[in-house]
Amino acid sequence: MLAAVKEGDTKKLAELIRQDLAFNVNKVLDGFGRTLLHHACAESISSPVVSLLLAHPDINVNVKNKSGEPPLLLGCRHGHTSCVREMLKDSRVKLSDTRSDGYTPLLWTVYGGHLDTIKWWIASGREMDLGKPGDVDETDAIGGAKWYGETEVVALLERFKENPVETRHGVRLELGLLDELAAEMFALVVFVSDGLLQAKNLVDTPAARFFNIARQLPLELQMVLSYRVVGSPKEIIPGGTSEEAFKSLVSFLWSSPFTN
């Protein structure tokens, strides 16, 4: 299995797991105390491999190696953006879980100048602890980035510190995430209009988390996003009942207190 992880061979890894459903996914595999997930984050650039491991019911997403490093920290230290993205999607992953020297995954990302990884972190909507100003050796992310000469990182983090919502929106727009949001919203509209999904059933679902993201946008952008998705409801989803279903869905989505 380790070879499949290092090669990023998701198909092979899935087959090996099916052949041995009782295997210990958290087994230490080397003298450094690393598990499959450690290796996936440190050595593989295949996000599907990380997703497959995270889907295992017994996975310990925060397991530490002998240096006190959780898998997320290794992915951040090596700048494996696609793998970090998958880890950020998992609410079980502790983002501020430090190594034995006190460094967090975010600090390693910042000090390494991994700008793309930081952008995806911001876009994810997960918490970002920039630390205490002046404490460069321990927690000051912006100060540390300045020390290492990472000017682009400094500029982005300072923007985020000043206005998190606006910066998050700008990064999502840059990364093309609004198109992804639009596609998901359209799918939900179709499901509701076809009677396959009731608006009240969206609470505590991935759909709810998706709309939690959309609801962080300014109201004007929410309206633009909705229009981009459906255009004219009568054209894309024929029938008066479909149009009413869409209106009901939008009204519900923008007013309901979704839970994360």
C-alpha atoms as an extended CHARMM CRD file, in Angstrom:
* protein
*
       260  EXT
         1         1  MET       CA              0.0000000000        0.0000000000        0.0000000000  PROA      1               0.0000000000
         2         2  LEU       CA              2.8330000000        2.3830000000        0.7520000000  PROA      2               0.0000000000
         3         3  ALA       CA              4.1300000000        2.0880000000       -2.8220000000  PROA      3               0.0000000000
         4         4  ALA       CA              0.6600000000        2.9020000000       -4.1850000000  PROA      4               0.0000000000
         5         5  VAL       CA              0.4710000000        5.9660000000       -1.9440000000  PROA      5               0.0000000000
         6         6  LYS       CA              3.8960000000        7.2380000000       -3.0030000000  PROA      6               0.0000000000
         7         7  GLU       CA              3.0520000000        6.6620000000       -6.6730000000  PROA      7               0.0000000000
         8         8  GLY       CA             -0.3040000000        8.3780000000       -6.3030000000  PROA      8               0.0000000000
         9         9  ASP       CA             -2.0050000000        5.2880000000       -7.6970000000  PROA      9               0.0000000000
        10        10  THR       CA             -5.5410000000        5.6000000000       -6.3430000000  PROA      10              0.0000000000
        11        11  LYS       CA             -6.8900000000        2.6330000000       -8.2780000000  PROA      11              0.0000000000
        12        12  LYS       CA             -4.1950000000        0.3070000000       -6.9480000000  PROA      12              0.0000000000
        13        13  LEU       CA             -4.5930000000        1.5950000000       -3.4010000000  PROA      13              0.0000000000
        14        14  ALA       CA             -8.3770000000        1.1120000000       -3.5010000000  PROA      14              0.0000000000
        15        15  GLU       CA             -7.9530000000       -2.4550000000       -4.7320000000  PROA      15              0.0000000000
        16        16  LEU       CA             -5.4260000000       -3.2690000000       -1.9980000000  PROA      16              0.0000000000
        17        17  ILE       CA             -7.7950000000       -1.8970000000        0.6410000000  PROA      17              0.0000000000
        18        18  ARG       CA            -10.6420000000       -4.0290000000       -0.7290000000  PROA      18              0.0000000000
        19        19  GLN       CA             -8.4140000000       -7.1060000000       -0.5320000000  PROA      19              0.0000000000
        20        20  ASP       CA             -7.5690000000       -6.4470000000        3.1150000000  PROA      20              0.0000000000
        21        21  LEU       CA            -10.4310000000       -4.6030000000        4.7840000000  PROA      21              0.0000000000
        22        22  ALA       CA             -9.0520000000       -5.3780000000        8.2370000000  PROA      22              0.0000000000
        23        23  PHE       CA             -5.6810000000       -3.6880000000        7.6930000000  PROA      23              0.0000000000
        24        24  ASN       CA             -4.5320000000       -1.0550000000       10.1870000000  PROA      24              0.0000000000
        25        25  VAL       CA             -4.6720000000        2.2430000000        8.3060000000  PROA      25              0.0000000000
        26        26  ASN       CA             -2.8360000000        3.9940000000       11.1690000000  PROA      26              0.0000000000
        27        27  LYS       CA              0.0650000000        1.5250000000       11.3020000000  PROA      27              0.0000000000
        28        28  VAL       CA              3.5120000000        3.0740000000       11.7360000000  PROA      28              0.0000000000
        29        29  LEU       CA              5.5030000000        2.2170000000        8.6060000000  PROA      29              0.0000000000
        30        30  ASP       CA              9.0220000000        3.4550000000        9.2700000000  PROA      30              0.0000000000
        31        31  GLY       CA             11.4960000000        4.5660000000       11.8990000000  PROA      31              0.0000000000
        32        32  PHE       CA             10.1910000000        8.1340000000       11.6830000000  PROA      32              0.0000000000
        33        33  GLY       CA              6.7840000000        7.0720000000       12.9590000000  PROA      33              0.0000000000
        34        34  ARG       CA              4.9680000000        7.8880000000        9.7250000000  PROA      34              0.0000000000
        35        35  THR       CA              1.6650000000        6.3520000000        8.6630000000  PROA      35              0.0000000000
        36        36  LEU       CA              0.1330000000        6.0880000000        5.1760000000  PROA      36              0.0000000000
        37        37  LEU       CA             -1.4650000000        9.5080000000        5.5940000000  PROA      37              0.0000000000
        38        38  HSD       CA              1.8940000000       11.0360000000        6.5920000000  PROA      38              0.0000000000
        39        39  HSD       CA              3.4480000000        9.6400000000        3.4320000000  PROA      39              0.0000000000
        40        40  ALA       CA              0.5030000000       10.7520000000        1.2960000000  PROA      40              0.0000000000
        41        41  CYS       CA              0.8190000000       14.3330000000        2.5070000000  PROA      41              0.0000000000
        42        42  ALA       CA              4.6180000000       14.4380000000        2.4180000000  PROA      42              0.0000000000
        43        43  GLU       CA              5.4460000000       12.4920000000       -0.7260000000  PROA      43              0.0000000000
        44        44  SER       CA              2.3770000000       12.1520000000       -2.9260000000  PROA      44              0.0000000000
        45        45  ILE       CA              0.8690000000       15.0150000000       -4.9440000000  PROA      45              0.0000000000
        46        46  SER       CA             -2.2650000000       12.9720000000       -5.5900000000  PROA      46              0.0000000000
        47        47  SER       CA             -5.2860000000       14.4740000000       -3.8260000000  PROA      47              0.0000000000
        48        48  PRO       CA             -7.4570000000       11.3950000000       -4.6460000000  PROA      48              0.0000000000
        49        49  VAL       CA             -5.0600000000        9.2610000000       -2.5850000000  PROA      49              0.0000000000
        50        50  VAL       CA             -5.5000000000       11.6010000000        0.3780000000  PROA      50              0.0000000000
        51        51  SER       CA             -9.2880000000       11.5670000000       -0.1170000000  PROA      51              0.0000000000
        52        52  LEU       CA             -9.3220000000        7.7750000000       -0.1930000000  PROA      52              0.0000000000
        53        53  LEU       CA             -7.3780000000        7.5310000000        3.0510000000  PROA      53              0.0000000000
        54        54  LEU       CA             -9.5630000000       10.1580000000        4.7370000000  PROA      54              0.0000000000
        55        55  ALA       CA            -12.6170000000        8.1150000000        3.7930000000  PROA      55              0.0000000000
        56        56  HSD       CA            -11.3690000000        5.1020000000        5.7620000000  PROA      56              0.0000000000
        57        57  PRO       CA            -13.5740000000        4.7490000000        8.8730000000  PROA      57              0.0000000000
        58        58  ASP       CA            -10.6310000000        4.1060000000       11.2120000000  PROA      58              0.0000000000
        59        59  ILE       CA             -8.2830000000        6.8320000000        9.9610000000  PROA      59              0.0000000000
        60        60  ASN       CA             -6.6280000000        9.0500000000       12.5600000000  PROA      60              0.0000000000
        61        61  VAL       CA             -6.2960000000       12.3160000000       10.6580000000  PROA      61              0.0000000000
        62        62  ASN       CA             -4.2060000000       13.9900000000       13.3820000000  PROA      62              0.0000000000
        63        63  VAL       CA             -1.7820000000       11.1740000000       14.1620000000  PROA      63              0.0000000000
        64        64  LYS       CA              1.7430000000       12.4520000000       14.8410000000  PROA      64              0.0000000000
        65        65  ASN       CA              5.0780000000       10.9920000000       13.8250000000  PROA      65              0.0000000000
        66        66  LYS       CA              8.1270000000       10.8540000000       16.1070000000  PROA      66              0.0000000000
        67        67  SER       CA              8.8580000000       14.5320000000       15.4460000000  PROA      67              0.0000000000
        68        68  GLY       CA              5.3620000000       15.4420000000       16.5780000000  PROA      68              0.0000000000
        69        69  GLU       CA              4.2210000000       16.2480000000       13.0340000000  PROA      69              0.0000000000
        70        70  PRO       CA              0.6020000000       15.6030000000       12.0010000000  PROA      70              0.0000000000
        71        71  PRO       CA             -0.0450000000       14.8100000000        8.3000000000  PROA      71              0.0000000000
        72        72  LEU       CA             -1.3970000000       18.2880000000        7.5010000000  PROA      72              0.0000000000
        73        73  LEU       CA              1.8160000000       19.8920000000        8.7040000000  PROA      73              0.0000000000
        74        74  LEU       CA              3.8840000000       17.7210000000        6.3570000000  PROA      74              0.0000000000
        75        75  GLY       CA              1.7060000000       18.6620000000        3.4050000000  PROA      75              0.0000000000
        76        76  CYS       CA              2.0460000000       22.3370000000        4.2940000000  PROA      76              0.0000000000
        77        77  ARG       CA              5.8040000000       22.1080000000        4.8120000000  PROA      77              0.0000000000
        78        78  HSD       CA              6.3050000000       20.5100000000        1.3970000000  PROA      78              0.0000000000
        79        79  GLY       CA              3.8420000000       22.8130000000       -0.3490000000  PROA      79              0.0000000000
        80        80  HSD       CA              1.5990000000       20.0160000000       -1.6540000000  PROA      80              0.0000000000
        81        81  THR       CA             -1.3790000000       22.2550000000       -2.2940000000  PROA      81              0.0000000000
        82        82  SER       CA             -3.7490000000       19.6400000000       -3.7190000000  PROA      82              0.0000000000
        83        83  CYS       CA             -3.2650000000       17.3960000000       -0.6960000000  PROA      83              0.0000000000
        84        84  VAL       CA             -3.6580000000       20.2650000000        1.7650000000  PROA      84              0.0000000000
        85        85  ARG       CA             -6.9270000000       21.1900000000        0.0430000000  PROA      85              0.0000000000
        86        86  GLU       CA             -8.3210000000       17.7490000000        0.7780000000  PROA      86              0.0000000000
        87        87  MET       CA             -7.2080000000       17.9230000000        4.3940000000  PROA      87              0.0000000000
        88        88  LEU       CA             -8.8370000000       21.3400000000        4.8220000000  PROA      88              0.0000000000
        89        89  LYS       CA            -12.1590000000       19.8860000000        3.6800000000  PROA      89              0.0000000000
        90        90  ASP       CA            -12.1490000000       17.4580000000        6.6120000000  PROA      90              0.0000000000
        91        91  SER       CA            -13.5240000000       19.0520000000        9.7810000000  PROA      91              0.0000000000
        92        92  ARG       CA            -11.7000000000       16.4500000000       11.9110000000  PROA      92              0.0000000000
        93        93  VAL       CA             -8.3130000000       17.8790000000       10.9450000000  PROA      93              0.0000000000
        94        94  LYS       CA             -6.8970000000       20.1540000000       13.6550000000  PROA      94              0.0000000000
        95        95  LEU       CA             -5.4580000000       23.1850000000       11.8830000000  PROA      95              0.0000000000
        96        96  SER       CA             -3.4910000000       24.5060000000       14.8560000000  PROA      96              0.0000000000
        97        97  ASP       CA             -2.0270000000       21.1620000000       15.8990000000  PROA      97              0.0000000000
        98        98  THR       CA              1.6190000000       22.0480000000       16.5040000000  PROA      98              0.0000000000
        99        99  ARG       CA              4.8300000000       20.1490000000       16.0440000000  PROA      99              0.0000000000
       100       100  SER       CA              7.0130000000       19.5810000000       19.1080000000  PROA      100             0.0000000000
       101       101  ASP       CA              8.7180000000       22.9480000000       18.4450000000  PROA      101             0.0000000000
       102       102  GLY       CA              5.3990000000       24.8110000000       18.4450000000  PROA      102             0.0000000000
       103       103  TYR       CA              5.1590000000       25.4210000000       14.7120000000  PROA      103             0.0000000000
       104       104  THR       CA              1.6760000000       25.0530000000       13.2240000000  PROA      104             0.0000000000
       105       105  PRO       CA              0.8270000000       23.8590000000        9.6970000000  PROA      105             0.0000000000
       106       106  LEU       CA              0.0040000000       27.4390000000        8.6880000000  PROA      106             0.0000000000
       107       107  LEU       CA              3.3760000000       28.7230000000        9.8810000000  PROA      107             0.0000000000
       108       108  TRP       CA              5.1730000000       26.1080000000        7.7770000000  PROA      108             0.0000000000
       109       109  THR       CA              3.0900000000       27.1230000000        4.7790000000  PROA      109             0.0000000000
       110       110  VAL       CA              3.9150000000       30.7910000000        5.3100000000  PROA      110             0.0000000000
       111       111  TYR       CA              7.6110000000       30.3090000000        6.0070000000  PROA      111             0.0000000000
       112       112  GLY       CA              7.9230000000       28.1050000000        2.9350000000  PROA      112             0.0000000000
       113       113  GLY       CA              6.3620000000       30.7920000000        0.7580000000  PROA      113             0.0000000000
       114       114  HSD       CA              3.6840000000       28.4120000000       -0.5030000000  PROA      114             0.0000000000
       115       115  LEU       CA              1.3920000000       31.1350000000       -1.8270000000  PROA      115             0.0000000000
       116       116  ASP       CA             -1.0400000000       28.8150000000       -3.6470000000  PROA      116             0.0000000000
       117       117  THR       CA             -1.5320000000       26.7080000000       -0.5320000000  PROA      117             0.0000000000
       118       118  ILE       CA             -2.3140000000       29.8340000000        1.4980000000  PROA      118             0.0000000000
       119       119  LYS       CA             -4.8440000000       30.9550000000       -1.1180000000  PROA      119             0.0000000000
       120       120  TRP       CA             -6.6830000000       27.6450000000       -0.9120000000  PROA      120             0.0000000000
       121       121  TRP       CA             -6.5850000000       27.8410000000        2.8730000000  PROA      121             0.0000000000
       122       122  ILE       CA             -8.2420000000       31.2770000000        2.7410000000  PROA      122             0.0000000000
       123       123  ALA       CA            -10.7450000000       30.0770000000        0.1380000000  PROA      123             0.0000000000
       124       124  SER       CA            -11.7070000000       27.0870000000        2.2900000000  PROA      124             0.0000000000
       125       125  GLY       CA            -13.2370000000       29.3250000000        4.9310000000  PROA      125             0.0000000000
       126       126  ARG       CA            -11.4120000000       27.4280000000        7.6780000000  PROA      126             0.0000000000
       127       127  GLU       CA             -9.8920000000       29.3730000000       10.5580000000  PROA      127             0.0000000000
       128       128  MET       CA             -6.5310000000       31.0790000000       10.0620000000  PROA      128             0.0000000000
       129       129  ASP       CA             -4.5890000000       31.8320000000       13.2380000000  PROA      129             0.0000000000
       130       130  LEU       CA             -2.0190000000       34.4490000000       12.1770000000  PROA      130             0.0000000000
       131       131  GLY       CA             -0.5440000000       34.4370000000       15.6620000000  PROA      131             0.0000000000
       132       132  LYS       CA              0.6980000000       37.1700000000       17.9220000000  PROA      132             0.0000000000
       133       133  PRO       CA              2.4890000000       40.1240000000       16.2360000000  PROA      133             0.0000000000
       134       134  GLY       CA              6.1260000000       40.3130000000       17.2590000000  PROA      134             0.0000000000
       135       135  ASP       CA              6.4010000000       36.6670000000       18.2050000000  PROA      135             0.0000000000
       136       136  VAL       CA              8.2420000000       35.7480000000       14.9930000000  PROA      136             0.0000000000
       137       137  ASP       CA              9.9440000000       32.6390000000       16.3240000000  PROA      137             0.0000000000
       138       138  GLU       CA              6.6980000000       31.0880000000       17.5070000000  PROA      138             0.0000000000
       139       139  THR       CA              3.3700000000       32.3130000000       16.1440000000  PROA      139             0.0000000000
       140       140  ASP       CA              3.6400000000       35.5590000000       14.1440000000  PROA      140             0.0000000000
       141       141  ALA       CA              2.8070000000       34.4320000000       10.6090000000  PROA      141             0.0000000000
       142       142  ILE       CA              3.0610000000       37.8540000000        8.9690000000  PROA      142             0.0000000000
       143       143  GLY       CA              6.2430000000       38.7680000000       10.8260000000  PROA      143             0.0000000000
       144       144  GLY       CA              7.7660000000       35.4230000000        9.9070000000  PROA      144             0.0000000000
       145       145  ALA       CA              6.8740000000       35.8820000000        6.2460000000  PROA      145             0.0000000000
       146       146  LYS       CA              8.5790000000       39.2940000000        6.3170000000  PROA      146             0.0000000000
       147       147  TRP       CA             11.6520000000       37.7300000000        7.9300000000  PROA      147             0.0000000000
       148       148  TYR       CA             11.8740000000       35.1420000000        5.1530000000  PROA      148             0.0000000000
       149       149  GLY       CA             11.3270000000       37.7590000000        2.4550000000  PROA      149             0.0000000000
       150       150  GLU       CA              8.0160000000       36.3010000000        1.2510000000  PROA      150             0.0000000000
       151       151  THR       CA              6.5800000000       39.6120000000        0.0490000000  PROA      151             0.0000000000
       152       152  GLU       CA              3.5780000000       38.1560000000       -1.8100000000  PROA      152             0.0000000000
       153       153  VAL       CA              2.6240000000       36.0990000000        1.2090000000  PROA      153             0.0000000000
       154       154  VAL       CA              2.9120000000       39.1560000000        3.4520000000  PROA      154             0.0000000000
       155       155  ALA       CA              0.6870000000       41.2080000000        1.1570000000  PROA      155             0.0000000000
       156       156  LEU       CA             -1.9860000000       38.4980000000        1.0120000000  PROA      156             0.0000000000
       157       157  LEU       CA             -2.0180000000       37.8820000000        4.7660000000  PROA      157             0.0000000000
       158       158  GLU       CA             -2.1830000000       41.6010000000        5.5320000000  PROA      158             0.0000000000
       159       159  ARG       CA             -5.1610000000       41.9060000000        3.1730000000  PROA      159             0.0000000000
       160       160  PHE       CA             -6.8130000000       38.9780000000        4.8990000000  PROA      160             0.0000000000
       161       161  LYS       CA             -6.1740000000       40.4040000000        8.3670000000  PROA      161             0.0000000000
       162       162  GLU       CA             -7.7020000000       43.7390000000        7.3850000000  PROA      162             0.0000000000
       163       163  ASN       CA            -10.7700000000       42.3350000000        5.6280000000  PROA      163             0.0000000000
       164       164  PRO       CA            -11.1980000000       38.5370000000        5.7570000000  PROA      164             0.0000000000
       165       165  VAL       CA            -14.5340000000       38.3640000000        3.8830000000  PROA      165             0.0000000000
       166       166  GLU       CA            -13.4590000000       40.5860000000        0.9960000000  PROA      166             0.0000000000
       167       167  THR       CA            -10.1160000000       38.8030000000        0.6930000000  PROA      167             0.0000000000
       168       168  ARG       CA            -11.7890000000       35.4020000000        0.7670000000  PROA      168             0.0000000000
       169       169  HSD       CA            -14.1420000000       36.4520000000       -2.0090000000  PROA      169             0.0000000000
       170       170  GLY       CA            -11.2530000000       37.8240000000       -4.1060000000  PROA      170             0.0000000000
       171       171  VAL       CA             -9.2550000000       34.6210000000       -3.7140000000  PROA      171             0.0000000000
       172       172  ARG       CA            -12.2480000000       32.4400000000       -4.5660000000  PROA      172             0.0000000000
       173       173  LEU       CA            -12.8500000000       34.5310000000       -7.6650000000  PROA      173             0.0000000000
       174       174  GLU       CA             -9.1800000000       34.2110000000       -8.6590000000  PROA      174             0.0000000000
       175       175  LEU       CA             -9.2510000000       30.4430000000       -8.1640000000  PROA      175             0.0000000000
       176       176  GLY       CA            -12.4520000000       30.0510000000      -10.1570000000  PROA      176             0.0000000000
       177       177  LEU       CA            -14.3950000000       28.7660000000       -7.1640000000  PROA      177             0.0000000000
       178       178  LEU       CA            -17.4530000000       30.8850000000       -7.8920000000  PROA      178             0.0000000000
       179       179  ASP       CA            -18.0080000000       28.8830000000      -11.0840000000  PROA      179             0.0000000000
       180       180  GLU       CA            -17.8150000000       25.7290000000       -8.9840000000  PROA      180             0.0000000000
       181       181  LEU       CA            -20.3070000000       27.1990000000       -6.5220000000  PROA      181             0.0000000000
       182       182  ALA       CA            -22.6090000000       28.1300000000       -9.3810000000  PROA      182             0.0000000000
       183       183  ALA       CA            -22.5460000000       24.6000000000      -10.7790000000  PROA      183             0.0000000000
       184       184  GLU       CA            -23.4060000000       23.1180000000       -7.3890000000  PROA      184             0.0000000000
       185       185  MET       CA            -26.1820000000       25.6260000000       -6.8320000000  PROA      185             0.0000000000
       186       186  PHE       CA            -27.7030000000       24.8260000000      -10.2210000000  PROA      186             0.0000000000
       187       187  ALA       CA            -27.6710000000       21.1160000000       -9.4030000000  PROA      187             0.0000000000
       188       188  LEU       CA            -29.5140000000       21.7980000000       -6.1540000000  PROA      188             0.0000000000
       189       189  VAL       CA            -32.1000000000       23.9420000000       -7.9340000000  PROA      189             0.0000000000
       190       190  VAL       CA            -32.7730000000       21.0930000000      -10.3650000000  PROA      190             0.0000000000
       191       191  PHE       CA            -33.0820000000       18.5800000000       -7.5240000000  PROA      191             0.0000000000
       192       192  VAL       CA            -35.5710000000       20.7760000000       -5.6960000000  PROA      192             0.0000000000
       193       193  SER       CA            -37.6020000000       21.5350000000       -8.8230000000  PROA      193             0.0000000000
       194       194  ASP       CA            -37.8510000000       17.8140000000       -9.5790000000  PROA      194             0.0000000000
       195       195  GLY       CA            -39.0330000000       17.0800000000       -6.0630000000  PROA      195             0.0000000000
       196       196  LEU       CA            -35.9440000000       15.0400000000       -5.2310000000  PROA      196             0.0000000000
       197       197  LEU       CA            -34.8340000000       17.3030000000       -2.4180000000  PROA      197             0.0000000000
       198       198  GLN       CA            -36.7860000000       19.4020000000        0.0610000000  PROA      198             0.0000000000
       199       199  ALA       CA            -35.2500000000       22.6750000000        1.1990000000  PROA      199             0.0000000000
       200       200  LYS       CA            -35.7840000000       21.8100000000        4.8600000000  PROA      200             0.0000000000
       201       201  ASN       CA            -33.6030000000       18.7180000000        4.4110000000  PROA      201             0.0000000000
       202       202  LEU       CA            -30.5410000000       20.7840000000        3.5180000000  PROA      202             0.0000000000
       203       203  VAL       CA            -29.6400000000       21.5030000000        7.1400000000  PROA      203             0.0000000000
       204       204  ASP       CA            -26.5760000000       19.5920000000        8.4380000000  PROA      204             0.0000000000
       205       205  THR       CA            -25.5950000000       18.3510000000        4.9730000000  PROA      205             0.0000000000
       206       206  PRO       CA            -22.7030000000       19.1090000000        2.6000000000  PROA      206             0.0000000000
       207       207  ALA       CA            -25.1750000000       21.3390000000        0.7650000000  PROA      207             0.0000000000
       208       208  ALA       CA            -25.6300000000       23.3560000000        3.9390000000  PROA      208             0.0000000000
       209       209  ARG       CA            -21.8710000000       23.8320000000        4.2490000000  PROA      209             0.0000000000
       210       210  PHE       CA            -21.7370000000       24.9010000000        0.6020000000  PROA      210             0.0000000000
       211       211  PHE       CA            -24.3840000000       27.5550000000        1.1250000000  PROA      211             0.0000000000
       212       212  ASN       CA            -22.6640000000       28.6820000000        4.3060000000  PROA      212             0.0000000000
       213       213  ILE       CA            -19.7730000000       29.6360000000        2.0310000000  PROA      213             0.0000000000
       214       214  ALA       CA            -22.0480000000       31.4210000000       -0.4490000000  PROA      214             0.0000000000
       215       215  ARG       CA            -23.7350000000       33.3420000000        2.3420000000  PROA      215             0.0000000000
       216       216  GLN       CA            -20.4090000000       34.9180000000        3.3220000000  PROA      216             0.0000000000
       217       217  LEU       CA            -20.4600000000       36.8790000000        0.0780000000  PROA      217             0.0000000000
       218       218  PRO       CA            -21.9280000000       40.4090000000       -0.0340000000  PROA      218             0.0000000000
       219       219  LEU       CA            -25.6560000000       40.3920000000       -0.7740000000  PROA      219             0.0000000000
       220       220  GLU       CA            -25.1350000000       41.9000000000       -4.2340000000  PROA      220             0.0000000000
       221       221  LEU       CA            -22.7770000000       39.0750000000       -5.1600000000  PROA      221             0.0000000000
       222       222  GLN       CA            -25.2160000000       36.4940000000       -3.8390000000  PROA      222             0.0000000000
       223       223  MET       CA            -27.8090000000       37.9200000000       -6.2130000000  PROA      223             0.0000000000
       224       224  VAL       CA            -25.3770000000       37.9250000000       -9.1380000000  PROA      224             0.0000000000
       225       225  LEU       CA            -24.3520000000       34.3560000000       -8.3730000000  PROA      225             0.0000000000
       226       226  SER       CA            -27.9840000000       33.2350000000       -8.2600000000  PROA      226             0.0000000000
       227       227  TYR       CA            -28.6860000000       34.9100000000      -11.5870000000  PROA      227             0.0000000000
       228       228  ARG       CA            -25.5900000000       33.3650000000      -13.1710000000  PROA      228             0.0000000000
       229       229  VAL       CA            -26.7740000000       29.9390000000      -12.1150000000  PROA      229             0.0000000000
       230       230  VAL       CA            -30.3300000000       29.9910000000      -13.3350000000  PROA      230             0.0000000000
       231       231  GLY       CA            -30.6330000000       32.9670000000      -15.6900000000  PROA      231             0.0000000000
       232       232  SER       CA            -34.3340000000       32.8220000000      -16.3680000000  PROA      232             0.0000000000
       233       233  PRO       CA            -35.8180000000       29.9260000000      -14.3760000000  PROA      233             0.0000000000
       234       234  LYS       CA            -38.4430000000       29.4600000000      -17.0850000000  PROA      234             0.0000000000
       235       235  GLU       CA            -35.7400000000       28.8460000000      -19.6920000000  PROA      235             0.0000000000
       236       236  ILE       CA            -33.5180000000       26.4880000000      -17.7460000000  PROA      236             0.0000000000
       237       237  ILE       CA            -36.1270000000       24.8000000000      -15.5760000000  PROA      237             0.0000000000
       238       238  PRO       CA            -39.3900000000       24.8640000000      -17.5570000000  PROA      238             0.0000000000
       239       239  GLY       CA            -42.7010000000       25.0540000000      -15.7380000000  PROA      239             0.0000000000
       240       240  GLY       CA            -44.2780000000       27.4170000000      -13.2580000000  PROA      240             0.0000000000
       241       241  THR       CA            -43.8730000000       24.9790000000      -10.3930000000  PROA      241             0.0000000000
       242       242  SER       CA            -40.1170000000       24.8150000000      -11.0540000000  PROA      242             0.0000000000
       243       243  GLU       CA            -39.8550000000       28.5910000000      -10.9700000000  PROA      243             0.0000000000
       244       244  GLU       CA            -41.7260000000       28.7050000000       -7.6720000000  PROA      244             0.0000000000
       245       245  ALA       CA            -39.5170000000       25.9380000000       -6.3030000000  PROA      245             0.0000000000
       246       246  PHE       CA            -36.4370000000       27.9530000000       -7.1790000000  PROA      246             0.0000000000
       247       247  LYS       CA            -37.8050000000       31.1040000000       -5.5510000000  PROA      247             0.0000000000
       248       248  SER       CA            -38.6660000000       29.1200000000       -2.4450000000  PROA      248             0.0000000000
       249       249  LEU       CA            -35.2150000000       27.5480000000       -2.3420000000  PROA      249             0.0000000000
       250       250  VAL       CA            -33.3670000000       30.8640000000       -2.6820000000  PROA      250             0.0000000000
       251       251  SER       CA            -35.5540000000       32.4590000000       -0.0190000000  PROA      251             0.0000000000
       252       252  PHE       CA            -34.8740000000       29.5570000000        2.3370000000  PROA      252             0.0000000000
       253       253  LEU       CA            -31.1450000000       29.4050000000        1.6590000000  PROA      253             0.0000000000
       254       254  TRP       CA            -30.4170000000       33.0690000000        2.2870000000  PROA      254             0.0000000000
       255       255  SER       CA            -32.4480000000       33.2530000000        5.4980000000  PROA      255             0.0000000000
       256       256  SER       CA            -31.8080000000       29.9530000000        7.2910000000  PROA      256             0.0000000000
       257       257  PRO       CA            -29.1710000000       29.5590000000       10.0090000000  PROA      257             0.0000000000
       258       258  PHE       CA            -27.2220000000       26.6130000000        8.6230000000  PROA      258             0.0000000000
       259       259  THR       CA            -24.9400000000       24.7340000000       10.9090000000  PROA      259             0.0000000000
       260       260  ASN       CA            -21.3670000000       23.8370000000        9.9660000000  PROA      260             0.0000000000
